[in-house]
Amino acid sequence: MLPVAEWRERPGLRRIVAALTADGGAVKAVGGAVRDTLLGLAVADIDLATPLLPEQVTQRLEAAGIKVIPTGIAHGTVTAIASGDHHEITTLRRDVETDGRRATVAFADDWRDDAARRDFTINALYADIDSGTIDDWFGGLADLETGRVAFIGDAATRIAEDHLRILRFYRFAARFGRGALDPVSHAAVVTARQSLKSLSRERIADELLKILSLADPRGIVGQMATDGIFAVLLPELDADFAAAFDRLVANEGASNATAAPLRRLAALLPADAAIAEQVASRLRLSTRQRKHLALLGRHRADNRRPVRQLAHAIGVDAARDVHLLADDVDAARAAVEALSDWTVPEMPLKGGDIVARGVAAGPEVARILKAVEAEWVAEDFPDATRVAELVDQKIGRTRD
């Protein structure tokens, strides 16, 4: 039985349930919302399943004054917006054809058929939102209790349907698994690892960054390396990655720093900007992500530089990450504290201020600006009064 949970009483969800269960209709919560509620975890997304066809779902919801967006209509999914909440509603499906990257589906009216096409037993749990009754056809409840992450049915078949399930296995094992990995599922993902090459780079990057976002992914990252997963998707893996990754996660914990997947990706790579650029390009990371990863590759050795000076040069986020990636936990903690709620200030000096002091516009002004800025940074960004003193000193030296 599904425990009492706040989300089950949300007004928007109640409106959706009322609309879809009227006149013989049906709708159930599925997947993460059910799994996480049973584990006592916070529920982020509440996905719903129904035997009603997408057109029927849309008609019923719109008749109830609920906005519907056809977000994945070809696969039977619509998004309902009710009382400010967004919920994905998917018609029951069965796979007709799969190629490891995408599936051709047909709508179904059998709940078990829909469950059979899901990946892991713990993700194939359905719950009646009103009564709390749980449907479990593949032993998901028992697996959830013992911390076993296992594919539904034949593991090789589930992986052949979608090769991304290889990485999802590691992520879910890290989040929900306890003890040794399920041997059958584990053997299947290792055997199929070369099929990761058929996936889009964006899908690989998304799943890899999700793994690196976990609270403490050290164990599963080490397992992936041992299993040859990184040899396929991240051949640039540094030989000493385990020590660097361990230091980083320890520094994050000691500094109360939020886990950052790009910072953790940097810990897996050599301290080399060119390699960082290569990885970012292959994974199709965004321009912002690519620049950040390259900065970490280029400046990893700058951790002895005062953190605010470094932040002035490469930005607050990159400077913080450089210090967290270093091997000095006290320095990492101090760096995070020094940059907390701090932004790089703008120097209170313009070229016109120097010209107003009698220096002719031209290269001399630029040289003075640069010299003053260097001392301003070295003195930890003093106020305008001190900057004016520095200008006067430079002008005096210039006129000698």
GUBASE-52977 format. One record per residue (C-alpha): x, y, z; residue in one letter; residue number from 0. Coordinates in nm, 3 decimals, always signed. Layout:
N
+---------+---------+---------+------+-----+
:      c1 :      c2 :      c3 : rest :  nr :
+---------+---------+---------+------+-----+
:       X :       Y :       Z :    a : NUM :
...
+---------+---------+---------+------+-----+
END
This chain:
400
+---------+---------+---------+------+-----+
:      c1 :      c2 :      c3 : rest :  nr :
+---------+---------+---------+------+-----+
:  +0.000 :  +0.000 :  +0.000 :    m :   0 :
:  +0.130 :  +0.345 :  -0.090 :    l :   1 :
:  +0.192 :  +0.553 :  +0.223 :    p :   2 :
:  +0.011 :  +0.878 :  +0.283 :    v :   3 :
:  +0.199 :  +1.150 :  +0.096 :    a :   4 :
:  +0.151 :  +1.524 :  +0.052 :    e :   5 :
:  +0.165 :  +1.502 :  -0.326 :    w :   6 :
:  -0.137 :  +1.273 :  -0.341 :    r :   7 :
:  -0.356 :  +1.560 :  -0.216 :    e :   8 :
:  -0.227 :  +1.841 :  -0.435 :    r :   9 :
:  -0.518 :  +2.033 :  -0.589 :    p :  10 :
:  -0.387 :  +2.012 :  -0.944 :    g :  11 :
:  -0.336 :  +1.638 :  -0.928 :    l :  12 :
:  -0.677 :  +1.588 :  -0.771 :    r :  13 :
:  -0.838 :  +1.778 :  -1.062 :    r :  14 :
:  -0.654 :  +1.559 :  -1.314 :    i :  15 :
:  -0.749 :  +1.238 :  -1.137 :    v :  16 :
:  -1.113 :  +1.345 :  -1.118 :    a :  17 :
:  -1.123 :  +1.421 :  -1.490 :    a :  18 :
:  -0.955 :  +1.099 :  -1.601 :    l :  19 :
:  -1.135 :  +0.857 :  -1.367 :    t :  20 :
:  -1.487 :  +0.982 :  -1.446 :    a :  21 :
:  -1.717 :  +0.756 :  -1.650 :    d :  22 :
:  -1.501 :  +0.444 :  -1.622 :    g :  23 :
:  -1.165 :  +0.604 :  -1.693 :    g :  24 :
:  -0.850 :  +0.521 :  -1.503 :    a :  25 :
:  -0.518 :  +0.680 :  -1.413 :    v :  26 :
:  -0.231 :  +0.571 :  -1.187 :    k :  27 :
:  +0.095 :  +0.713 :  -1.065 :    a :  28 :
:  +0.394 :  +0.525 :  -1.203 :    v :  29 :
:  +0.767 :  +0.500 :  -1.159 :    g :  30 :
:  +0.966 :  +0.744 :  -0.952 :    g :  31 :
:  +0.680 :  +0.894 :  -0.753 :    a :  32 :
:  +0.574 :  +0.550 :  -0.631 :    v :  33 :
:  +0.930 :  +0.425 :  -0.574 :    r :  34 :
:  +1.045 :  +0.735 :  -0.385 :    d :  35 :
:  +0.733 :  +0.756 :  -0.172 :    t :  36 :
:  +0.786 :  +0.397 :  -0.061 :    l :  37 :
:  +1.146 :  +0.485 :  +0.029 :    l :  38 :
:  +1.043 :  +0.797 :  +0.218 :    g :  39 :
:  +1.225 :  +1.024 :  -0.026 :    l :  40 :
:  +1.114 :  +1.360 :  -0.162 :    a :  41 :
:  +0.907 :  +1.327 :  -0.478 :    v :  42 :
:  +0.998 :  +1.562 :  -0.760 :    a :  43 :
:  +0.793 :  +1.451 :  -1.060 :    d :  44 :
:  +0.461 :  +1.270 :  -1.057 :    i :  45 :
:  +0.419 :  +1.080 :  -1.382 :    d :  46 :
:  +0.084 :  +0.930 :  -1.465 :    l :  47 :
:  -0.030 :  +0.641 :  -1.684 :    a :  48 :
:  -0.373 :  +0.575 :  -1.827 :    t :  49 :
:  -0.540 :  +0.337 :  -2.073 :    p :  50 :
:  -0.718 :  +0.638 :  -2.226 :    l :  51 :
:  -0.591 :  +0.744 :  -2.567 :    l :  52 :
:  -0.414 :  +1.082 :  -2.592 :    p :  53 :
:  -0.714 :  +1.237 :  -2.765 :    e :  54 :
:  -0.942 :  +1.119 :  -2.487 :    q :  55 :
:  -0.702 :  +1.248 :  -2.223 :    v :  56 :
:  -0.691 :  +1.586 :  -2.393 :    t :  57 :
:  -1.067 :  +1.610 :  -2.431 :    q :  58 :
:  -1.136 :  +1.518 :  -2.070 :    r :  59 :
:  -0.876 :  +1.755 :  -1.927 :    l :  60 :
:  -0.972 :  +2.050 :  -2.144 :    e :  61 :
:  -1.337 :  +1.995 :  -2.053 :    a :  62 :
:  -1.227 :  +2.027 :  -1.690 :    a :  63 :
:  -1.050 :  +2.355 :  -1.764 :    g :  64 :
:  -0.701 :  +2.200 :  -1.749 :    i :  65 :
:  -0.440 :  +2.315 :  -1.999 :    k :  66 :
:  -0.286 :  +2.037 :  -2.209 :    v :  67 :
:  +0.042 :  +2.052 :  -2.403 :    i :  68 :
:  +0.115 :  +1.771 :  -2.656 :    p :  69 :
:  +0.478 :  +1.736 :  -2.544 :    t :  70 :
:  +0.526 :  +1.381 :  -2.672 :    g :  71 :
:  +0.205 :  +1.310 :  -2.851 :    i :  72 :
:  +0.365 :  +1.066 :  -3.098 :    a :  73 :
:  +0.454 :  +0.843 :  -2.803 :    h :  74 :
:  +0.127 :  +0.903 :  -2.623 :    g :  75 :
:  +0.245 :  +1.165 :  -2.376 :    t :  76 :
:  +0.082 :  +1.496 :  -2.294 :    v :  77 :
:  +0.163 :  +1.742 :  -2.019 :    t :  78 :
:  -0.123 :  +1.868 :  -1.805 :    a :  79 :
:  -0.098 :  +2.198 :  -1.619 :    i :  80 :
:  -0.340 :  +2.217 :  -1.330 :    a :  81 :
:  -0.328 :  +2.460 :  -1.038 :    s :  82 :
:  +0.027 :  +2.546 :  -1.137 :    g :  83 :
:  +0.153 :  +2.187 :  -1.132 :    d :  84 :
:  +0.286 :  +2.006 :  -1.439 :    h :  85 :
:  +0.222 :  +1.633 :  -1.484 :    h :  86 :
:  +0.315 :  +1.406 :  -1.774 :    e :  87 :
:  +0.036 :  +1.166 :  -1.866 :    i :  88 :
:  +0.119 :  +0.874 :  -2.094 :    t :  89 :
:  -0.116 :  +0.626 :  -2.254 :    t :  90 :
:  -0.032 :  +0.261 :  -2.182 :    l :  91 :
:  +0.206 :  +0.130 :  -2.449 :    r :  92 :
:  +0.379 :  -0.178 :  -2.580 :    r :  93 :
:  +0.690 :  -0.182 :  -2.798 :    d :  94 :
:  +0.645 :  -0.279 :  -3.160 :    v :  95 :
:  +1.004 :  -0.229 :  -3.273 :    e :  96 :
:  +1.324 :  -0.103 :  -3.108 :    t :  97 :
:  +1.675 :  -0.035 :  -3.236 :    d :  98 :
:  +1.858 :  +0.054 :  -2.917 :    g :  99 :
:  +1.806 :  +0.427 :  -2.963 :    r : 100 :
:  +1.433 :  +0.472 :  -3.011 :    r : 101 :
:  +1.119 :  +0.260 :  -3.006 :    a : 102 :
:  +0.811 :  +0.231 :  -3.219 :    t : 103 :
:  +0.518 :  +0.184 :  -2.985 :    v : 104 :
:  +0.154 :  +0.092 :  -3.005 :    a : 105 :
:  -0.105 :  +0.197 :  -2.752 :    f : 106 :
:  -0.228 :  -0.075 :  -2.519 :    a : 107 :
:  -0.501 :  -0.127 :  -2.263 :    d : 108 :
:  -0.314 :  -0.374 :  -2.043 :    d : 109 :
:  -0.125 :  -0.234 :  -1.745 :    w : 110 :
:  +0.112 :  -0.531 :  -1.734 :    r : 111 :
:  +0.210 :  -0.480 :  -2.100 :    d : 112 :
:  +0.305 :  -0.124 :  -2.017 :    d : 113 :
:  +0.504 :  -0.233 :  -1.713 :    a : 114 :
:  +0.688 :  -0.500 :  -1.912 :    a : 115 :
:  +0.849 :  -0.241 :  -2.140 :    r : 116 :
:  +1.004 :  -0.046 :  -1.852 :    r : 117 :
:  +1.366 :  -0.087 :  -1.750 :    d : 118 :
:  +1.401 :  -0.195 :  -1.386 :    f : 119 :
:  +1.163 :  -0.374 :  -1.155 :    t : 120 :
:  +1.170 :  -0.088 :  -0.903 :    i : 121 :
:  +1.054 :  +0.152 :  -1.176 :    n : 122 :
:  +0.757 :  -0.062 :  -1.282 :    a : 123 :
:  +0.539 :  +0.006 :  -0.980 :    l : 124 :
:  +0.194 :  +0.159 :  -1.035 :    y : 125 :
:  -0.027 :  +0.306 :  -0.763 :    a : 126 :
:  -0.389 :  +0.407 :  -0.747 :    d : 127 :
:  -0.369 :  +0.763 :  -0.618 :    i : 128 :
:  -0.699 :  +0.743 :  -0.430 :    d : 129 :
:  -0.672 :  +0.402 :  -0.262 :    s : 130 :
:  -0.294 :  +0.366 :  -0.256 :    g : 131 :
:  -0.315 :  +0.013 :  -0.398 :    t : 132 :
:  +0.010 :  -0.083 :  -0.571 :    i : 133 :
:  +0.042 :  -0.301 :  -0.882 :    d : 134 :
:  +0.369 :  -0.494 :  -0.897 :    d : 135 :
:  +0.407 :  -0.759 :  -1.167 :    w : 136 :
:  +0.785 :  -0.811 :  -1.157 :    f : 137 :
:  +0.894 :  -0.814 :  -0.794 :    g : 138 :
:  +0.977 :  -0.446 :  -0.769 :    g : 139 :
:  +0.857 :  -0.416 :  -0.409 :    l : 140 :
:  +1.085 :  -0.697 :  -0.293 :    a : 141 :
:  +1.377 :  -0.554 :  -0.489 :    d : 142 :
:  +1.317 :  -0.212 :  -0.339 :    l : 143 :
:  +1.324 :  -0.361 :  +0.009 :    e : 144 :
:  +1.651 :  -0.548 :  -0.048 :    t : 145 :
:  +1.822 :  -0.278 :  -0.254 :    g : 146 :
:  +1.841 :  -0.486 :  -0.571 :    r : 147 :
:  +1.846 :  -0.302 :  -0.904 :    v : 148 :
:  +1.760 :  -0.550 :  -1.178 :    a : 149 :
:  +1.619 :  -0.540 :  -1.528 :    f : 150 :
:  +1.269 :  -0.666 :  -1.598 :    i : 151 :
:  +1.279 :  -1.003 :  -1.771 :    g : 152 :
:  +1.580 :  -1.070 :  -1.991 :    d : 153 :
:  +1.848 :  -0.809 :  -1.922 :    a : 154 :
:  +2.008 :  -0.832 :  -2.266 :    a : 155 :
:  +1.670 :  -0.772 :  -2.431 :    t : 156 :
:  +1.598 :  -0.467 :  -2.214 :    r : 157 :
:  +1.941 :  -0.322 :  -2.303 :    i : 158 :
:  +1.896 :  -0.394 :  -2.674 :    a : 159 :
:  +1.574 :  -0.191 :  -2.660 :    e : 160 :
:  +1.761 :  +0.115 :  -2.535 :    d : 161 :
:  +2.139 :  +0.115 :  -2.492 :    h : 162 :
:  +2.119 :  +0.410 :  -2.252 :    l : 163 :
:  +1.992 :  +0.160 :  -1.996 :    r : 164 :
:  +2.356 :  +0.057 :  -1.947 :    i : 165 :
:  +2.432 :  +0.392 :  -1.785 :    l : 166 :
:  +2.096 :  +0.405 :  -1.613 :    r : 167 :
:  +2.179 :  +0.074 :  -1.447 :    f : 168 :
:  +2.488 :  +0.224 :  -1.286 :    y : 169 :
:  +2.302 :  +0.539 :  -1.181 :    r : 170 :
:  +2.011 :  +0.353 :  -1.024 :    f : 171 :
:  +2.244 :  +0.104 :  -0.858 :    a : 172 :
:  +2.431 :  +0.395 :  -0.701 :    a : 173 :
:  +2.109 :  +0.560 :  -0.583 :    r : 174 :
:  +1.903 :  +0.263 :  -0.469 :    f : 175 :
:  +2.130 :  -0.039 :  -0.462 :    g : 176 :
:  +2.268 :  -0.201 :  -0.149 :    r : 177 :
:  +2.539 :  -0.463 :  -0.141 :    g : 178 :
:  +2.676 :  -0.627 :  -0.455 :    a : 179 :
:  +2.534 :  -0.544 :  -0.796 :    l : 180 :
:  +2.276 :  -0.785 :  -0.934 :    d : 181 :
:  +2.506 :  -1.034 :  -1.112 :    p : 182 :
:  +2.283 :  -1.102 :  -1.411 :    v : 183 :
:  +2.209 :  -0.735 :  -1.481 :    s : 184 :
:  +2.573 :  -0.638 :  -1.417 :    h : 185 :
:  +2.707 :  -0.900 :  -1.656 :    a : 186 :
:  +2.462 :  -0.786 :  -1.924 :    a : 187 :
:  +2.567 :  -0.419 :  -1.913 :    v : 188 :
:  +2.935 :  -0.508 :  -1.924 :    v : 189 :
:  +2.881 :  -0.737 :  -2.221 :    t : 190 :
:  +2.683 :  -0.469 :  -2.406 :    a : 191 :
:  +2.911 :  -0.173 :  -2.328 :    r : 192 :
:  +3.030 :  -0.123 :  -2.686 :    q : 193 :
:  +2.670 :  -0.047 :  -2.787 :    s : 194 :
:  +2.703 :  +0.285 :  -2.603 :    l : 195 :
:  +2.878 :  +0.409 :  -2.919 :    k : 196 :
:  +2.545 :  +0.401 :  -3.102 :    s : 197 :
:  +2.384 :  +0.656 :  -2.871 :    l : 198 :
:  +2.372 :  +1.028 :  -2.935 :    s : 199 :
:  +2.640 :  +1.222 :  -2.756 :    r : 200 :
:  +2.380 :  +1.440 :  -2.591 :    e : 201 :
:  +2.210 :  +1.141 :  -2.429 :    r : 202 :
:  +2.542 :  +1.006 :  -2.304 :    i : 203 :
:  +2.641 :  +1.344 :  -2.163 :    a : 204 :
:  +2.306 :  +1.387 :  -1.989 :    d : 205 :
:  +2.324 :  +1.048 :  -1.819 :    e : 206 :
:  +2.693 :  +1.079 :  -1.731 :    l : 207 :
:  +2.636 :  +1.417 :  -1.566 :    l : 208 :
:  +2.343 :  +1.272 :  -1.371 :    k : 209 :
:  +2.573 :  +1.001 :  -1.236 :    i : 210 :
:  +2.834 :  +1.259 :  -1.142 :    l : 211 :
:  +2.562 :  +1.465 :  -0.966 :    s : 212 :
:  +2.491 :  +1.190 :  -0.714 :    l : 213 :
:  +2.577 :  +1.260 :  -0.352 :    a : 214 :
:  +2.879 :  +1.028 :  -0.353 :    d : 215 :
:  +2.938 :  +0.852 :  -0.686 :    p : 216 :
:  +3.292 :  +0.736 :  -0.608 :    r : 217 :
:  +3.203 :  +0.370 :  -0.576 :    g : 218 :
:  +2.999 :  +0.349 :  -0.894 :    i : 219 :
:  +3.248 :  +0.558 :  -1.094 :    v : 220 :
:  +3.522 :  +0.318 :  -0.989 :    g : 221 :
:  +3.304 :  +0.024 :  -1.089 :    q : 222 :
:  +3.235 :  +0.179 :  -1.430 :    m : 223 :
:  +3.607 :  +0.220 :  -1.486 :    a : 224 :
:  +3.673 :  -0.140 :  -1.387 :    t : 225 :
:  +3.395 :  -0.258 :  -1.618 :    d : 226 :
:  +3.541 :  -0.078 :  -1.919 :    g : 227 :
:  +3.255 :  +0.172 :  -1.950 :    i : 228 :
:  +3.487 :  +0.473 :  -1.956 :    f : 229 :
:  +3.710 :  +0.303 :  -2.211 :    a : 230 :
:  +3.411 :  +0.335 :  -2.443 :    v : 231 :
:  +3.269 :  +0.676 :  -2.357 :    l : 232 :
:  +3.557 :  +0.862 :  -2.186 :    l : 233 :
:  +3.890 :  +0.724 :  -2.313 :    p : 234 :
:  +4.065 :  +1.037 :  -2.182 :    e : 235 :
:  +4.011 :  +0.912 :  -1.825 :    l : 236 :
:  +4.317 :  +1.005 :  -1.621 :    d : 237 :
:  +4.521 :  +0.717 :  -1.485 :    a : 238 :
:  +4.508 :  +0.872 :  -1.138 :    d : 239 :
:  +4.140 :  +0.966 :  -1.154 :    f : 240 :
:  +4.041 :  +0.767 :  -0.845 :    a : 241 :
:  +4.266 :  +0.966 :  -0.612 :    a : 242 :
:  +4.166 :  +1.300 :  -0.766 :    a : 243 :
:  +3.797 :  +1.211 :  -0.752 :    f : 244 :
:  +3.825 :  +1.096 :  -0.392 :    d : 245 :
:  +3.995 :  +1.421 :  -0.291 :    r : 246 :
:  +3.731 :  +1.629 :  -0.465 :    l : 247 :
:  +3.432 :  +1.457 :  -0.304 :    v : 248 :
:  +3.604 :  +1.481 :  +0.034 :    a : 249 :
:  +3.674 :  +1.852 :  -0.019 :    n : 250 :
:  +3.314 :  +1.913 :  -0.122 :    e : 251 :
:  +3.191 :  +1.747 :  +0.194 :    g : 252 :
:  +3.429 :  +1.935 :  +0.419 :    a : 253 :
:  +3.339 :  +2.266 :  +0.252 :    s : 254 :
:  +2.962 :  +2.205 :  +0.230 :    n : 255 :
:  +2.998 :  +2.270 :  -0.142 :    a : 256 :
:  +2.713 :  +2.166 :  -0.368 :    t : 257 :
:  +2.801 :  +1.876 :  -0.594 :    a : 258 :
:  +2.878 :  +2.005 :  -0.944 :    a : 259 :
:  +2.893 :  +1.746 :  -1.226 :    p : 260 :
:  +3.130 :  +1.950 :  -1.446 :    l : 261 :
:  +3.375 :  +1.991 :  -1.159 :    r : 262 :
:  +3.359 :  +1.616 :  -1.103 :    r : 263 :
:  +3.406 :  +1.549 :  -1.472 :    l : 264 :
:  +3.720 :  +1.764 :  -1.457 :    a : 265 :
:  +3.849 :  +1.542 :  -1.175 :    a : 266 :
:  +3.828 :  +1.242 :  -1.406 :    l : 267 :
:  +4.045 :  +1.409 :  -1.671 :    l : 268 :
:  +4.410 :  +1.511 :  -1.690 :    p : 269 :
:  +4.481 :  +1.877 :  -1.608 :    a : 270 :
:  +4.492 :  +1.973 :  -1.972 :    d : 271 :
:  +4.276 :  +2.236 :  -2.144 :    a : 272 :
:  +4.304 :  +2.071 :  -2.486 :    a : 273 :
:  +4.177 :  +1.740 :  -2.351 :    i : 274 :
:  +3.894 :  +1.918 :  -2.170 :    a : 275 :
:  +3.795 :  +2.090 :  -2.495 :    e : 276 :
:  +3.807 :  +1.756 :  -2.676 :    q : 277 :
:  +3.580 :  +1.589 :  -2.424 :    v : 278 :
:  +3.338 :  +1.881 :  -2.414 :    a : 279 :
:  +3.317 :  +1.885 :  -2.792 :    s : 280 :
:  +3.256 :  +1.512 :  -2.820 :    r : 281 :
:  +2.985 :  +1.520 :  -2.551 :    l : 282 :
:  +2.826 :  +1.821 :  -2.721 :    r : 283 :
:  +2.832 :  +2.025 :  -2.402 :    l : 284 :
:  +2.699 :  +2.380 :  -2.416 :    s : 285 :
:  +2.934 :  +2.669 :  -2.485 :    t : 286 :
:  +2.922 :  +2.771 :  -2.119 :    r : 287 :
:  +2.999 :  +2.418 :  -2.003 :    q : 288 :
:  +3.279 :  +2.382 :  -2.254 :    r : 289 :
:  +3.445 :  +2.705 :  -2.142 :    k : 290 :
:  +3.416 :  +2.609 :  -1.777 :    h : 291 :
:  +3.567 :  +2.263 :  -1.829 :    l : 292 :
:  +3.853 :  +2.413 :  -2.031 :    a : 293 :
:  +3.923 :  +2.670 :  -1.758 :    l : 294 :
:  +3.954 :  +2.391 :  -1.503 :    l : 295 :
:  +4.185 :  +2.198 :  -1.730 :    g : 296 :
:  +4.404 :  +2.503 :  -1.785 :    r : 297 :
:  +4.416 :  +2.635 :  -1.427 :    h : 298 :
:  +4.423 :  +2.322 :  -1.208 :    r : 299 :
:  +4.780 :  +2.411 :  -1.104 :    a : 300 :
:  +4.678 :  +2.763 :  -0.993 :    d : 301 :
:  +4.536 :  +2.644 :  -0.662 :    n : 302 :
:  +4.819 :  +2.815 :  -0.468 :    r : 303 :
:  +4.709 :  +3.152 :  -0.602 :    r : 304 :
:  +4.487 :  +3.358 :  -0.367 :    p : 305 :
:  +4.135 :  +3.253 :  -0.453 :    v : 306 :
:  +3.990 :  +3.602 :  -0.509 :    r : 307 :
:  +4.278 :  +3.694 :  -0.736 :    q : 308 :
:  +4.212 :  +3.377 :  -0.931 :    l : 309 :
:  +3.841 :  +3.457 :  -0.939 :    a : 310 :
:  +3.920 :  +3.797 :  -1.088 :    h : 311 :
:  +4.107 :  +3.621 :  -1.366 :    a : 312 :
:  +3.879 :  +3.326 :  -1.444 :    i : 313 :
:  +3.551 :  +3.385 :  -1.262 :    g : 314 :
:  +3.415 :  +3.288 :  -0.921 :    v : 315 :
:  +3.280 :  +2.946 :  -1.015 :    d : 316 :
:  +3.597 :  +2.832 :  -1.189 :    a : 317 :
:  +3.820 :  +2.963 :  -0.908 :    a : 318 :
:  +3.613 :  +2.781 :  -0.647 :    r : 319 :
:  +3.635 :  +2.460 :  -0.848 :    d : 320 :
:  +4.011 :  +2.487 :  -0.895 :    v : 321 :
:  +4.058 :  +2.502 :  -0.519 :    h : 322 :
:  +3.812 :  +2.219 :  -0.456 :    l : 323 :
:  +4.002 :  +2.003 :  -0.704 :    l : 324 :
:  +4.329 :  +2.054 :  -0.515 :    a : 325 :
:  +4.474 :  +1.829 :  -0.246 :    d : 326 :
:  +4.445 :  +2.071 :  +0.048 :    d : 327 :
:  +4.116 :  +2.034 :  +0.233 :    v : 328 :
:  +4.176 :  +2.337 :  +0.455 :    d : 329 :
:  +4.253 :  +2.557 :  +0.155 :    a : 330 :
:  +3.945 :  +2.427 :  -0.024 :    a : 331 :
:  +3.726 :  +2.509 :  +0.274 :    r : 332 :
:  +3.879 :  +2.856 :  +0.302 :    a : 333 :
:  +3.833 :  +2.918 :  -0.071 :    a : 334 :
:  +3.465 :  +2.829 :  -0.062 :    v : 335 :
:  +3.415 :  +3.056 :  +0.238 :    e : 336 :
:  +3.608 :  +3.344 :  +0.077 :    a : 337 :
:  +3.391 :  +3.330 :  -0.235 :    l : 338 :
:  +3.061 :  +3.282 :  -0.057 :    s : 339 :
:  +2.824 :  +3.566 :  -0.151 :    d : 340 :
:  +3.118 :  +3.745 :  -0.315 :    w : 341 :
:  +3.126 :  +3.875 :  -0.670 :    t : 342 :
:  +3.423 :  +4.007 :  -0.860 :    v : 343 :
:  +3.412 :  +4.386 :  -0.812 :    p : 344 :
:  +3.460 :  +4.640 :  -1.088 :    e : 345 :
:  +3.768 :  +4.855 :  -1.047 :    m : 346 :
:  +3.656 :  +5.212 :  -0.956 :    p : 347 :
:  +3.875 :  +5.368 :  -1.224 :    l : 348 :
:  +3.829 :  +5.454 :  -1.591 :    k : 349 :
:  +4.063 :  +5.593 :  -1.847 :    g : 350 :
:  +3.885 :  +5.926 :  -1.828 :    g : 351 :
:  +3.974 :  +5.952 :  -1.459 :    d : 352 :
:  +4.341 :  +5.933 :  -1.550 :    i : 353 :
:  +4.306 :  +6.185 :  -1.832 :    v : 354 :
:  +4.135 :  +6.420 :  -1.585 :    a : 355 :
:  +4.454 :  +6.406 :  -1.380 :    r : 356 :
:  +4.649 :  +6.554 :  -1.669 :    g : 357 :
:  +4.773 :  +6.245 :  -1.852 :    v : 358 :
:  +4.731 :  +6.272 :  -2.229 :    a : 359 :
:  +4.492 :  +6.022 :  -2.380 :    a : 360 :
:  +4.679 :  +5.735 :  -2.543 :    g : 361 :
:  +4.899 :  +5.436 :  -2.459 :    p : 362 :
:  +5.018 :  +5.592 :  -2.133 :    e : 363 :
:  +4.666 :  +5.586 :  -1.994 :    v : 364 :
:  +4.633 :  +5.217 :  -2.079 :    a : 365 :
:  +4.964 :  +5.137 :  -1.911 :    r : 366 :
:  +4.863 :  +5.321 :  -1.594 :    i : 367 :
:  +4.525 :  +5.149 :  -1.589 :    l : 368 :
:  +4.693 :  +4.809 :  -1.619 :    k : 369 :
:  +4.948 :  +4.886 :  -1.348 :    a : 370 :
:  +4.684 :  +5.016 :  -1.107 :    v : 371 :
:  +4.463 :  +4.716 :  -1.170 :    e : 372 :
:  +4.750 :  +4.478 :  -1.092 :    a : 373 :
:  +4.809 :  +4.641 :  -0.753 :    e : 374 :
:  +4.435 :  +4.673 :  -0.685 :    w : 375 :
:  +4.398 :  +4.298 :  -0.733 :    v : 376 :
:  +4.711 :  +4.223 :  -0.528 :    a : 377 :
:  +4.572 :  +4.433 :  -0.240 :    e : 378 :
:  +4.240 :  +4.241 :  -0.249 :    d : 379 :
:  +4.029 :  +4.504 :  -0.426 :    f : 380 :
:  +4.048 :  +4.813 :  -0.202 :    p : 381 :
:  +3.801 :  +5.101 :  -0.235 :    d : 382 :
:  +3.810 :  +5.410 :  -0.455 :    a : 383 :
:  +4.016 :  +5.611 :  -0.207 :    t : 384 :
:  +4.302 :  +5.363 :  -0.224 :    r : 385 :
:  +4.269 :  +5.337 :  -0.602 :    v : 386 :
:  +4.307 :  +5.716 :  -0.627 :    a : 387 :
:  +4.627 :  +5.690 :  -0.422 :    e : 388 :
:  +4.758 :  +5.422 :  -0.654 :    l : 389 :
:  +4.684 :  +5.640 :  -0.957 :    v : 390 :
:  +4.868 :  +5.931 :  -0.804 :    d : 391 :
:  +5.165 :  +5.707 :  -0.735 :    q : 392 :
:  +5.171 :  +5.579 :  -1.092 :    k : 393 :
:  +5.140 :  +5.927 :  -1.236 :    i : 394 :
:  +5.421 :  +6.046 :  -1.011 :    g : 395 :
:  +5.641 :  +5.760 :  -1.128 :    r : 396 :
:  +5.548 :  +5.824 :  -1.487 :    t : 397 :
:  +5.648 :  +6.190 :  -1.464 :    r : 398 :
:  +5.989 :  +6.126 :  -1.305 :    d : 399 :
+---------+---------+---------+------+-----+
END
